[in-house]
C-alpha cells in the first residue's frame, strides 16, 4: 500500500516490482522458492535447537 501511494504521489520511483509466485519471469520464481526454502530451513533448525535445550 505504501509503495503504491508513494508511486502515485511521485515520492517513489515507478518500477515493475514482481509479485511473489505470480510473476511471469522464471528467475524471479526460482529466487522466491530459494528464499522461502532458506527461511523455512532456518526456522526449523531454530525450533529444534530451542526444543532440545
C-alpha positions in Angstrom: 0.0 0.0 0.0 2.8 2.4 0.9 4.6 1.6 -2.3 1.5 2.3 -4.5 0.7 5.6 -2.7 4.4 6.6 -3.0 4.5 5.9 -6.7 1.2 7.8 -7.3 2.4 10.8 -5.4 5.8 10.8 -7.2 7.8 10.2 -4.0 9.0 6.7 -5.0 10.2 5.7 -8.5 7.8 3.8 -10.7 9.3 0.4 -11.2 8.0 -3.0 -12.0 8.1 -5.0 -8.8 7.4 -8.7 -9.4 4.8 -10.2 -7.2 6.0 -13.3 -5.4 4.9 -16.6 -7.1 2.8 -14.6 -9.7 5.5 -13.1 -11.9 6.0 -14.4 -15.4 9.8 -14.5 -15.0 11.4 -17.8 -14.3 14.3 -16.3 -12.4 12.0 -14.4 -10.0 10.1 -17.6 -9.3 13.2 -19.6 -8.6 14.7 -16.9 -6.4 11.5 -16.7 -4.4 11.4 -20.5 -3.9 15.1 -20.5 -2.8 14.5 -17.7 -0.3 11.4 -19.4 1.1 13.3 -22.6 1.4 16.2 -20.9 3.3 13.8 -19.2 5.7 11.9 -22.5 6.4 15.2 -24.3 7.0 16.4 -21.6 9.4 13.0 -21.6 11.3 13.0 -25.4 11.6 16.6 -25.5 12.9 15.9 -22.8 15.4 12.8 -24.6 16.7 14.7 -27.8 17.1 17.6 -26.1 18.9 15.2 -24.3 21.3 13.2 -27.6 21.9 16.4 -29.6 22.7 17.8 -27.1 25.2 
